[in-house]
Amino acid sequence: MDAEKIRRAFEAYGIKNEITCPQAFEIAEKFGIPKMDIAQYCNRCEPRIKIRGCQLGCFR
């Protein structure tokens, strides 16, 4: 997982405390980041980033 790449992508989208599933999918496609890497980043960073409106149940 490239945490710095994800951090920069989130920063570009203004993501700070929460992200929607559609946003996560869009970021994954646009920046070439695996969706599960985004999920892991959200669960591991401090403070944690809440993923809302999950479509597949892959984000906790």
Sequence and secondary structure as in RCSB ss.txt:
>XXXX:A:sequence
MDAEKIRRAFEAYGIKNEITCPQAFEIAEKFGIPKMDIAQYCNRCEPRIKIRGCQLGCFR
>XXXX:A:secstr
  HHHHHHHHHHHT SSEEEHHHHHHHHHHHT  HHHHHHHHHHSSS  EEES SSS   
